[in-house]
Amino acid sequence: MTFSISRRARRRIEKIQAWWVEHRPAAPALFLDELEEAERLLRAQPDVGMIYDAHRSGLVRRVLLTRTHHHLYYRYRADRDELVVLSLWGAPRERGPKL
């Protein structure tokens, strides 16, 4: 499977990680560790996420990173064997990200 991370998602990851390091000194690697766990899960079970929306290029799904309270939004296309991480977003927010 091709697994990639969009530029938007990379920017969010960098921003979230910087915040995590500054505000959570007891567990500065927790966010990245949980992100790696999510990647392993999605590689093994790409349809595991809840359907969030229909995007012009396919269904958008999301999974919750339970310890850091972020949703990971992604699109999986079985016909291309391709998974793209579209964004990460704080779960407590009242609205989702622009996709």
MDTraj code that builds the backbone (N, CA, C; nanometers):
import mdtraj as md
import numpy as np

residues = "MET THR PHE SER ILE SER ARG ARG ALA ARG ARG ARG ILE GLU LYS ILE GLN ALA TRP TRP VAL GLU HIS ARG PRO ALA ALA PRO ALA LEU PHE LEU ASP GLU LEU GLU GLU ALA GLU ARG LEU LEU ARG ALA GLN PRO ASP VAL GLY MET ILE TYR ASP ALA HIS ARG SER GLY LEU VAL ARG ARG VAL LEU LEU THR ARG THR HIS HIS HIS LEU TYR TYR ARG TYR ARG ALA ASP ARG ASP GLU LEU VAL VAL LEU SER LEU TRP GLY ALA PRO ARG GLU ARG GLY PRO LYS LEU".split()
xyz = np.array([
    [0.0832, -0.1182, 0.0000],
    [0.0000, 0.0000, 0.0000],
    [0.0875, 0.1243, 0.0000],
    [0.0460, 0.2219, -0.0792],
    [0.1112, 0.3520, -0.0773],
    [0.0501, 0.4321, 0.0369],
    [0.1330, 0.4819, 0.1268],
    [0.0884, 0.5596, 0.2420],
    [0.1567, 0.6950, 0.2339],
    [0.0772, 0.8015, 0.2259],
    [0.1374, 0.9345, 0.2179],
    [0.0649, 1.0321, 0.3092],
    [0.1306, 1.1435, 0.3334],
    [0.0769, 1.2484, 0.4202],
    [0.0754, 1.3772, 0.3397],
    [-0.0407, 1.4388, 0.3305],
    [-0.0537, 1.5630, 0.2542],
    [0.0273, 1.6753, 0.3192],
    [0.0542, 1.7792, 0.2414],
    [0.1261, 1.8953, 0.2962],
    [0.0490, 1.9576, 0.4118],
    [-0.0814, 1.9681, 0.3952],
    [-0.1646, 2.0245, 0.5029],
    [-0.1494, 1.9424, 0.6308],
    [-0.1561, 1.8103, 0.6172],
    [-0.1430, 1.7233, 0.7343],
    [-0.0037, 1.7352, 0.7953],
    [0.0996, 1.7445, 0.7127],
    [0.2363, 1.7604, 0.7659],
    [0.2491, 1.8889, 0.8469],
    [0.1913, 1.9965, 0.7961],
    [0.1953, 2.1232, 0.8711],
    [0.1235, 2.1102, 1.0048],
    [0.0085, 2.0443, 1.0043],
    [-0.0654, 2.0241, 1.1295],
    [0.0150, 1.9376, 1.2261],
    [0.0772, 1.8321, 1.1744],
    [0.1583, 1.7449, 1.2601],
    [0.2705, 1.8248, 1.3247],
    [0.3387, 1.9058, 1.2465],
    [0.4483, 1.9872, 1.3009],
    [0.3974, 2.0834, 1.4075],
    [0.2849, 2.1473, 1.3810],
    [0.2283, 2.2427, 1.4757],
    [0.1841, 2.1740, 1.6050],
    [0.1146, 2.0622, 1.5915],
    [0.0679, 1.9880, 1.7090],
    [0.1865, 1.9365, 1.7889],
    [0.2873, 1.8824, 1.7213],
    [0.4036, 1.8291, 1.7917],
    [0.4773, 1.9396, 1.8672],
    [0.4925, 2.0558, 1.8061],
    [0.5589, 2.1683, 1.8743],
    [0.4807, 2.2070, 1.9994],
    [0.3487, 2.2130, 1.9880],
    [0.2657, 2.2452, 2.1040],
    [0.2828, 2.1377, 2.2106],
    [0.2826, 2.0115, 2.1682],
    [0.2913, 1.8999, 2.2624],
    [0.4226, 1.9047, 2.3404],
    [0.5319, 1.9313, 2.2716],
    [0.6627, 1.9373, 2.3380],
    [0.6654, 2.0514, 2.4398],
    [0.6086, 2.1652, 2.4030],
    [0.6100, 2.2809, 2.4925],
    [0.5175, 2.2640, 2.6126],
    [0.4008, 2.2054, 2.5923],
    [0.2999, 2.2009, 2.6978],
    [0.2866, 2.0669, 2.7698],
    [0.3505, 1.9658, 2.7200],
    [0.3431, 1.8334, 2.7826],
    [0.4838, 1.7763, 2.8033],
    [0.5650, 1.8423, 2.8863],
    [0.7045, 1.7990, 2.9030],
    [0.7203, 1.6584, 2.9634],
    [0.6184, 1.6098, 3.0310],
    [0.6275, 1.4754, 3.0876],
    [0.6145, 1.3662, 2.9810],
    [0.5578, 1.4012, 2.8670],
    [0.5389, 1.3024, 2.7600],
    [0.5548, 1.3701, 2.6233],
    [0.6721, 1.4253, 2.5938],
    [0.6878, 1.5013, 2.4689],
    [0.6742, 1.4176, 2.3416],
    [0.6928, 1.2878, 2.3502],
    [0.6855, 1.2018, 2.2311],
    [0.5496, 1.1339, 2.2158],
    [0.4574, 1.1581, 2.3066],
    [0.3292, 1.0873, 2.3046],
    [0.2533, 1.1077, 2.1739],
    [0.2463, 1.2287, 2.1241],
    [0.1723, 1.2548, 2.0010],
    [0.2316, 1.1772, 1.8834],
    [0.3633, 1.1859, 1.8661],
    [0.4263, 1.1134, 1.7545],
    [0.4151, 0.9631, 1.7715],
    [0.4249, 0.9155, 1.8958],
    [0.4077, 0.7717, 1.9203],
    [0.2676, 0.7265, 1.8805],
    [0.1684, 0.8060, 1.9178],
    [0.0309, 0.7692, 1.8851],
    [0.0059, 0.7780, 1.7338],
    [0.0700, 0.8721, 1.6707],
    [0.0596, 0.8848, 1.5255],
    [0.1194, 0.7616, 1.4560],
    [0.2314, 0.7133, 1.5053],
    [0.2919, 0.5917, 1.4500],
    [0.2011, 0.4704, 1.4704],
    [0.1376, 0.4623, 1.5870],
    [0.0434, 0.3527, 1.6123],
    [-0.0727, 0.3584, 1.5134],
    [-0.1218, 0.4792, 1.4868],
    [-0.2314, 0.4954, 1.3916],
    [-0.1881, 0.4518, 1.2522],
    [-0.0665, 0.4848, 1.2133],
    [-0.0180, 0.4425, 1.0818],
    [-0.0141, 0.2904, 1.0715],
    [0.0358, 0.2251, 1.1742],
    [0.0398, 0.0775, 1.1727],
    [-0.1018, 0.0194, 1.1605],
    [-0.1952, 0.0761, 1.2363],
    [-0.3334, 0.0296, 1.2310],
    [-0.3920, 0.0492, 1.0916],
    [-0.3730, 0.1673, 1.0344],
    [-0.4306, 0.1965, 0.9033],
    [-0.3675, 0.1139, 0.7922],
    [-0.2405, 0.0836, 0.8039],
    [-0.1769, -0.0033, 0.7044],
    [-0.2363, -0.1443, 0.7102],
    [-0.2691, -0.1896, 0.8309],
    [-0.3244, -0.3239, 0.8479],
    [-0.4742, -0.3292, 0.8179],
    [-0.5469, -0.2232, 0.8544],
    [-0.6923, -0.2204, 0.8387],
    [-0.7353, -0.0828, 0.7876],
    [-0.7147, -0.0536, 0.6611],
    [-0.7390, 0.0814, 0.6102],
    [-0.8847, 0.1278, 0.6164],
    [-0.9795, 0.0371, 0.6280],
    [-1.1199, 0.0765, 0.6359],
    [-1.1701, 0.0884, 0.7800],
    [-1.0805, 0.0876, 0.8760],
    [-1.1195, 0.0875, 1.0165],
    [-1.1844, 0.2193, 1.0602],
    [-1.1489, 0.3279, 0.9983],
    [-1.1997, 0.4579, 1.0412],
    [-1.3468, 0.4784, 1.0092],
    [-1.4097, 0.5624, 1.0903],
    [-1.5490, 0.5992, 1.0696],
    [-1.5589, 0.6893, 0.9465],
    [-1.6594, 0.6670, 0.8636],
    [-1.6781, 0.7541, 0.7469],
    [-1.7183, 0.8921, 0.7967],
    [-1.6443, 0.9917, 0.7522],
    [-1.6675, 1.1303, 0.7935],
    [-1.7403, 1.2094, 0.6856],
    [-1.7000, 1.1926, 0.5599],
    [-1.7565, 1.2729, 0.4526],
    [-1.7233, 1.2080, 0.3173],
    [-1.8000, 1.2458, 0.2180],
    [-1.7686, 1.2049, 0.0812],
    [-1.6929, 1.3195, 0.0160],
    [-1.5719, 1.2936, -0.0227],
    [-1.4845, 1.3931, -0.0848],
    [-1.4850, 1.3676, -0.2342],
    [-1.4484, 1.4658, -0.3126],
    [-1.4500, 1.4479, -0.4583],
    [-1.3604, 1.3330, -0.5045],
    [-1.2639, 1.2961, -0.4242],
    [-1.1734, 1.1879, -0.4632],
    [-1.1962, 1.0592, -0.3838],
    [-1.3063, 1.0518, -0.3105],
    [-1.3372, 0.9300, -0.2366],
    [-1.3864, 0.9594, -0.0962],
    [-1.4185, 0.8534, -0.0243],
    [-1.4662, 0.8688, 0.1130],
    [-1.3532, 0.9153, 0.2047],
    [-1.3868, 1.0077, 0.2923],
    [-1.2930, 1.0527, 0.3952],
    [-1.3340, 0.9839, 0.5246],
    [-1.2371, 0.9230, 0.5881],
    [-1.2591, 0.8547, 0.7162],
    [-1.1762, 0.9229, 0.8244],
    [-1.2110, 0.8933, 0.9476],
    [-1.1298, 0.9465, 1.0564],
    [-1.1157, 0.8423, 1.1664],
    [-1.0031, 0.8503, 1.2337],
    [-0.9783, 0.7698, 1.3528],
    [-0.9382, 0.8649, 1.4641],
    [-0.9709, 0.8280, 1.5853],
    [-0.9389, 0.9097, 1.7013],
    [-0.8085, 0.8631, 1.7636],
    [-0.7179, 0.9562, 1.7848],
    [-0.5975, 0.9287, 1.8625],
    [-0.6387, 0.9539, 2.0068],
    [-0.6709, 0.8479, 2.0783],
    [-0.7416, 0.8596, 2.2062],
    [-0.6621, 0.9278, 2.3171],
    [-0.5323, 0.9091, 2.3182],
    [-0.4541, 0.9674, 2.4285],
    [-0.4250, 1.1150, 2.4080],
    [-0.4177, 1.1587, 2.2825],
    [-0.3868, 1.2999, 2.2558],
    [-0.5094, 1.3773, 2.2072],
    [-0.6206, 1.3095, 2.1909],
    [-0.7487, 1.3717, 2.1550],
    [-0.7448, 1.4478, 2.0230],
    [-0.6928, 1.3807, 1.9207],
    [-0.6924, 1.4354, 1.7849],
    [-0.7562, 1.3348, 1.6906],
    [-0.8277, 1.3862, 1.5927],
    [-0.8791, 1.3017, 1.4859],
    [-0.7793, 1.3057, 1.3701],
    [-0.7551, 1.1895, 1.3121],
    [-0.6732, 1.1784, 1.1923],
    [-0.7697, 1.1513, 1.0773],
    [-0.7710, 1.2407, 0.9802],
    [-0.8596, 1.2294, 0.8642],
    [-0.7796, 1.1735, 0.7469],
    [-0.8368, 1.0751, 0.6785],
    [-0.7647, 1.0128, 0.5683],
    [-0.8610, 0.9632, 0.4616],
    [-0.8043, 0.9354, 0.3453],
    [-0.8785, 0.8776, 0.2347],
    [-0.8050, 0.7511, 0.1917],
    [-0.8790, 0.6422, 0.1800],
    [-0.8218, 0.5167, 0.1318],
    [-0.8919, 0.4783, 0.0031],
    [-0.8120, 0.4522, -0.0985],
    [-0.8662, 0.4067, -0.2271],
    [-0.8143, 0.2666, -0.2538],
    [-0.9021, 0.1690, -0.2364],
    [-0.8638, 0.0292, -0.2560],
    [-0.8236, 0.0030, -0.4005],
    [-0.8893, 0.0720, -0.4954],
    [-0.8576, 0.0494, -0.6365],
    [-0.7149, 0.0902, -0.6702],
    [-0.6583, 0.1810, -0.5927],
    [-0.5194, 0.2242, -0.6132],
    [-0.4263, 0.1730, -0.5036],
    [-0.4841, 0.1054, -0.4040],
    [-0.4094, 0.0611, -0.2862],
    [-0.3306, 0.1792, -0.2289],
    [-0.4044, 0.2877, -0.2034],
    [-0.3442, 0.4159, -0.1653],
    [-0.4184, 0.4754, -0.0459],
    [-0.3418, 0.5153, 0.0553],
    [-0.3980, 0.5832, 0.1709],
    [-0.3266, 0.7168, 0.1853],
    [-0.4051, 0.8239, 0.1967],
    [-0.3501, 0.9582, 0.2114],
    [-0.4055, 1.0199, 0.3392],
    [-0.3166, 1.0609, 0.4286],
    [-0.3577, 1.1351, 0.5474],
    [-0.3843, 1.2779, 0.5024],
    [-0.5061, 1.3249, 0.5254],
    [-0.5474, 1.4565, 0.4777],
    [-0.5283, 1.5658, 0.5814],
    [-0.5549, 1.5344, 0.7084],
    [-0.5442, 1.6363, 0.8125],
    [-0.5490, 1.5716, 0.9500],
    [-0.5101, 1.6477, 1.0488],
    [-0.5293, 1.6122, 1.1893],
    [-0.5991, 1.7308, 1.2526],
    [-0.6845, 1.7018, 1.3494],
    [-0.7672, 1.8077, 1.4053],
    [-0.8007, 1.7739, 1.5489],
    [-0.7972, 1.8715, 1.6347],
    [-0.8323, 1.8499, 1.7745],
    [-0.9751, 1.7993, 1.7883],
    [-0.9940, 1.6868, 1.8520],
    [-1.1270, 1.6270, 1.8662],
    [-1.2249, 1.7162, 1.9421],
    [-1.1830, 1.7942, 2.0406],
    [-1.2798, 1.8772, 2.1140],
    [-1.3361, 1.9956, 2.0334],
    [-1.2773, 2.0278, 1.9205],
    [-1.3286, 2.1395, 1.8404],
    [-1.4703, 2.1102, 1.7941],
    [-1.5479, 2.2145, 1.7791],
    [-1.6886, 2.1979, 1.7419],
    [-1.7087, 2.1742, 1.5931],
    [-1.6097, 2.1954, 1.5120],
    [-1.6221, 2.1728, 1.3685],
    [-1.5003, 2.0961, 1.3205],
    [-1.5132, 2.0360, 1.2039],
    [-1.4019, 1.9614, 1.1464],
    [-1.3150, 2.0502, 1.0593],
    [-1.2063, 1.9960, 1.0083],
    [-1.1137, 2.0727, 0.9254],
    [-1.1654, 2.0902, 0.7826],
    [-1.1087, 2.1851, 0.7118],
    [-1.1353, 2.1951, 0.5690],
    [-1.0578, 2.0829, 0.5007],
    [-1.1250, 2.0095, 0.4172],
    [-1.0592, 1.9000, 0.3466],
    [-1.0634, 1.9301, 0.1992],
])
top = md.Topology()
chain = top.add_chain()
for i, resn in enumerate(residues, 1):
    res = top.add_residue(resn, chain, resSeq=i)
    for name in ("N", "CA", "C"):
        top.add_atom(name, md.element.get_by_symbol(name[0]), res)
traj = md.Trajectory(xyz[None], top)
